[in-house]
């Protein structure tokens, strides 16, 4: 009796089953890997967005407090220009505590140190050119007339210091009788100070800018909170991600079936003289492999249906 057909049929059937099941498991793994990479990429993108929005929020808050600090310094500008030496920050903060309660003290100190440096540099710059100051020249006219280079200095600080020193110089000359009518000529020693209407308008502009800056910080905080929540959601999905259970047993089952269902029958081909028991052995091994495959499929179905 020729049993080669049995060996051939068993090998072909087992090979087909192994190929189908192996292809399914492989495609499933590839799909899960793609899903995990997608989640990881989304999480990385969300994390970067949180960092970016958080940094922008810090910058927006910093800008908001800088504007509040500048507004505060504008209110005490006369005191700061006339102060000699410049007051310590702690003394200033204690004196005007009620006016700075809504300003970040770190930003206020940083801006005060910057302002103090600008004022001191402006004082030294103007004092070095004290003899060139004239009573009827504006700061720009004075700079143009004498070709004074102010690059590297704060323009506003220099202008304010120039006007302060010019005022002191005018007062000294008035006291000596040199300029008895100077005030009537130029309209007084404080003619460079803004009018009440200009001051009110400037205050309104600054207030609107501060309000816009505050709205921007709130918007960025909302976006940052939303992005953070999205990042946490994706992180939870990544932590919960897992491959199907008993996946390695699936590969072992396929490998076993490939050996007993494909390799053994092919090894026994061609067979001229065969043992009567060989067909039972091949059939039995084939059935054990097939049952192993069916058992694995059954366990996976039970996992899916839980």
C-alpha positions as CSV (number, residue, x, y, z in Angstrom):
1,X,0.0,0.0,0.0
2,X,1.4,3.4,-1.0
3,X,1.1,5.9,1.8
4,X,3.1,8.7,0.2
5,X,-0.2,10.4,-0.6
6,X,-0.9,10.4,3.2
7,X,2.5,12.0,4.0
8,X,2.1,14.6,1.2
9,X,-1.5,15.5,2.2
10,X,-0.5,15.8,5.9
11,X,2.5,18.0,5.1
12,X,0.5,20.3,2.8
13,X,-2.4,20.6,5.2
14,X,-0.1,21.3,8.1
15,X,1.9,23.8,6.1
16,X,-1.3,25.7,5.1
17,X,-2.5,25.8,8.7
18,X,0.9,27.0,10.0
19,X,1.1,29.6,7.3
20,X,-2.4,31.0,8.0
21,X,-2.0,31.0,11.8
22,X,1.6,32.3,11.6
23,X,0.6,35.1,9.2
24,X,-2.3,36.0,11.5
25,X,-0.2,36.2,14.6
26,X,2.5,38.1,12.8
27,X,0.1,40.7,11.3
28,X,-1.5,41.1,14.7
29,X,1.9,41.8,16.3
30,X,2.8,44.3,13.6
31,X,-0.6,46.0,14.0
32,X,-0.1,46.2,17.8
33,X,3.4,47.6,17.3
34,X,2.1,50.3,15.0
35,X,-0.6,51.1,17.5
36,X,1.9,51.4,20.3
37,X,4.2,53.6,18.2
38,X,1.3,55.8,17.3
39,X,0.4,56.2,21.0
40,X,4.1,56.9,21.8
41,X,4.4,59.5,19.1
42,X,1.1,61.2,20.3
43,X,2.4,61.1,23.9
44,X,5.7,62.6,22.9
45,X,4.0,65.3,20.9
46,X,1.6,66.1,23.7
47,X,4.5,66.2,26.2
48,X,6.4,68.6,24.0
49,X,3.3,70.8,23.6
50,X,2.9,70.9,27.4
51,X,6.5,72.0,27.8
52,X,6.1,74.6,25.0
53,X,2.9,76.0,26.5
54,X,4.3,76.0,30.0
55,X,7.3,77.9,28.8
56,X,5.1,80.4,26.9
57,X,2.9,80.7,30.0
58,X,5.9,81.6,32.1
59,X,7.1,84.1,29.5
60,X,3.6,85.6,29.4
61,X,3.4,85.9,33.2
62,X,6.9,87.4,33.2
63,X,5.9,90.0,30.6
64,X,2.7,90.8,32.6
65,X,4.7,91.3,35.8
66,X,7.3,93.4,33.9
67,X,4.6,95.7,32.6
68,X,3.1,95.9,36.2
69,X,6.6,96.7,37.5
70,X,7.2,99.4,34.9
71,X,3.9,101.0,35.7
72,X,4.9,101.0,39.4
73,X,8.3,102.5,38.7
74,X,6.6,105.2,36.5
75,X,4.5,106.2,39.5
76,X,7.6,106.7,41.7
77,X,9.8,107.9,38.8
78,X,10.4,111.4,40.4
79,X,11.5,109.8,43.7
80,X,13.9,107.4,41.9
81,X,15.4,110.1,39.7
82,X,16.1,112.4,42.7
83,X,17.2,109.6,45.1
84,X,20.9,109.7,45.8
85,X,22.0,107.0,46.6
86,X,19.4,104.7,45.0
87,X,17.2,103.1,47.7
88,X,17.6,99.4,48.5
89,X,15.0,97.2,47.0
90,X,13.9,95.9,50.5
91,X,13.3,99.5,51.7
92,X,11.4,100.3,48.6
93,X,9.2,97.2,48.8
94,X,8.5,97.8,52.4
95,X,7.5,101.5,51.8
96,X,5.2,100.7,48.9
97,X,4.0,97.3,50.0
98,X,0.4,98.1,49.3
99,X,1.2,99.0,45.7
100,X,3.1,95.9,44.8
101,X,1.0,93.1,46.4
102,X,-0.1,91.9,43.0
103,X,3.5,91.9,41.5
104,X,5.9,89.0,41.6
105,X,8.7,90.2,43.8
106,X,11.3,88.2,41.9
107,X,10.4,90.0,38.7
108,X,10.1,93.4,40.5
109,X,13.6,93.0,42.0
110,X,15.1,92.0,38.6
111,X,13.5,95.0,36.9
112,X,14.5,97.3,39.8
113,X,18.1,96.2,39.5
114,X,18.0,96.8,35.8
115,X,16.4,100.3,36.3
116,X,18.9,101.2,39.0
117,X,21.8,100.3,36.7
118,X,20.3,102.4,33.9
119,X,19.8,105.4,36.2
120,X,23.3,105.2,37.6
121,X,24.8,104.9,34.2
122,X,22.8,107.8,33.0
123,X,23.8,109.9,35.9
124,X,27.5,109.2,35.3
125,X,27.1,109.9,31.6
126,X,25.3,113.2,32.1
127,X,27.6,114.3,34.9
128,X,30.6,113.8,32.7
129,X,29.1,116.3,30.3
130,X,27.6,118.7,32.9
131,X,29.3,121.8,31.4
132,X,27.7,121.2,28.0
133,X,24.2,121.3,29.3
134,X,22.3,124.4,28.0
135,X,19.0,125.7,29.3
136,X,17.0,126.0,26.1
137,X,18.0,122.8,24.4
138,X,16.0,119.6,24.5
139,X,17.8,116.3,25.0
140,X,17.8,115.5,21.3
141,X,18.9,119.0,20.3
142,X,21.6,118.8,22.9
143,X,22.9,115.5,21.6
144,X,22.8,116.6,18.0
145,X,24.6,119.9,18.7
146,X,27.5,118.3,20.4
147,X,27.5,115.0,18.5
148,X,27.0,113.0,21.6
149,X,27.0,109.2,21.1
150,X,24.4,107.5,23.4
151,X,24.6,104.0,21.9
152,X,24.8,101.4,24.6
153,X,22.7,103.5,27.0
154,X,19.0,103.6,27.8
155,X,17.6,106.6,25.9
156,X,14.7,107.3,28.4
157,X,17.0,107.1,31.4
158,X,19.5,109.5,29.8
159,X,16.7,112.0,28.8
160,X,15.2,112.0,32.3
161,X,18.6,112.5,33.9
162,X,19.5,115.3,31.5
163,X,16.3,117.1,32.3
164,X,16.8,116.6,36.0
165,X,20.3,118.0,35.9
166,X,19.2,120.8,33.6
167,X,16.5,121.7,36.1
168,X,19.0,121.7,38.9
169,X,21.4,123.8,36.9
170,X,18.6,126.3,36.1
171,X,17.6,126.6,39.8
172,X,21.2,127.3,40.6
173,X,21.4,130.0,38.0
174,X,18.1,131.5,39.1
175,X,19.3,131.6,42.6
176,X,22.3,133.6,41.4
177,X,20.1,136.0,39.5
178,X,21.4,134.9,36.1
179,X,18.0,133.7,34.8
180,X,15.3,135.8,36.4
181,X,12.8,135.2,33.7
182,X,13.7,131.8,32.3
183,X,10.6,130.2,33.7
184,X,8.3,132.6,31.9
185,X,10.2,132.0,28.7
186,X,9.9,128.3,28.6
187,X,6.8,127.9,30.7
188,X,8.4,126.7,33.9
189,X,11.1,124.2,34.9
190,X,8.7,121.2,34.5
191,X,7.7,122.0,31.0
192,X,9.0,118.6,29.8
193,X,6.6,116.7,32.1
194,X,3.5,115.3,30.4
195,X,0.2,117.1,30.7
196,X,-2.6,115.5,32.8
197,X,-4.4,114.5,29.6
198,X,-1.3,112.8,28.2
199,X,-0.7,111.0,31.5
200,X,-4.3,109.7,31.6
201,X,-4.1,108.5,28.0
202,X,-0.8,106.8,28.7
203,X,-2.3,105.2,31.8
204,X,-5.2,103.9,29.7
205,X,-2.9,102.5,27.1
206,X,-0.8,100.8,29.7
207,X,-3.9,99.4,31.4
208,X,-5.2,97.9,28.2
209,X,-1.8,96.3,27.4
210,X,-1.7,94.8,30.9
211,X,-5.3,93.5,30.5
212,X,-4.3,91.9,27.2
213,X,-1.2,90.4,28.7
214,X,-3.3,89.0,31.6
215,X,-5.8,87.5,29.1
216,X,-3.0,85.9,27.2
217,X,-1.6,84.3,30.3
218,X,-5.0,82.9,31.2
219,X,-5.5,81.5,27.7
220,X,-2.1,79.9,27.8
221,X,-2.8,78.4,31.2
222,X,-6.0,76.9,29.8
223,X,-4.2,75.5,26.8
224,X,-1.4,74.1,29.0
225,X,-3.9,72.4,31.4
226,X,-5.8,70.9,28.4
227,X,-2.5,69.6,26.8
228,X,-1.4,68.2,30.2
229,X,-4.7,66.3,30.6
230,X,-4.3,64.9,27.0
231,X,-0.7,63.9,27.9
232,X,-1.8,62.1,31.0
233,X,-4.6,60.3,29.1
234,X,-2.1,59.1,26.5
235,X,0.3,58.1,29.2
236,X,-2.4,56.0,30.9
237,X,-3.1,54.3,27.5
238,X,0.6,53.5,27.1
239,X,0.9,52.1,30.6
240,X,-2.2,50.0,30.0
241,X,-1.0,48.7,26.6
242,X,-0.1,45.1,26.5
243,X,0.4,42.3,24.0
244,X,-2.0,39.3,23.9
245,X,-1.4,36.8,26.7
246,X,0.3,33.5,25.9
247,X,1.8,34.9,22.7
248,X,4.9,32.9,23.0
249,X,2.8,29.7,23.4
250,X,1.3,30.5,20.0
251,X,4.7,30.5,18.4
252,X,5.6,27.3,20.2
253,X,2.4,25.7,19.0
254,X,3.0,26.7,15.4
255,X,6.6,25.4,15.7
256,X,5.4,22.1,17.1
257,X,2.8,21.7,14.4
258,X,5.3,22.5,11.7
259,X,7.6,19.8,13.0
260,X,5.1,17.0,13.5
261,X,2.8,18.0,10.7
262,X,5.3,19.1,8.0
263,X,8.8,18.0,8.8
264,X,8.1,14.5,9.9
265,X,5.9,13.5,6.8
266,X,8.4,15.1,4.4
267,X,11.2,13.3,6.2
268,X,9.5,10.0,5.5
269,X,9.0,10.7,1.8
270,X,9.6,8.8,-0.5
271,X,8.9,5.6,1.2
272,X,9.2,2.2,-0.6
273,X,9.3,0.0,2.4
274,X,7.4,1.3,5.3
275,X,6.3,0.1,8.7
276,X,2.6,-0.6,9.1
277,X,2.7,1.7,12.1
278,X,4.2,4.6,10.2
279,X,0.9,5.9,9.0
280,X,-0.5,5.8,12.5
281,X,2.5,7.6,13.8
282,X,2.2,10.3,11.2
283,X,-1.5,10.6,11.6
284,X,-1.2,10.7,15.4
285,X,1.5,13.4,15.4
286,X,-0.5,15.4,12.9
287,X,-3.6,15.2,15.1
288,X,-1.6,16.3,18.2
289,X,-0.3,19.3,16.3
290,X,-3.8,20.2,15.1
291,X,-5.3,19.8,18.5
292,X,-2.5,22.0,20.0
293,X,-3.4,24.7,17.4
294,X,-7.1,24.4,18.1
295,X,-6.5,24.6,21.8
296,X,-4.4,27.8,21.4
297,X,-7.1,29.4,19.3
298,X,-9.7,28.4,21.9
299,X,-7.8,30.1,24.7
300,X,-7.3,33.3,22.7
301,X,-11.1,33.4,21.9
302,X,-11.8,33.1,25.6
303,X,-9.4,36.0,26.3
304,X,-11.2,38.1,23.8
305,X,-14.7,37.3,25.1
306,X,-13.9,38.1,28.7
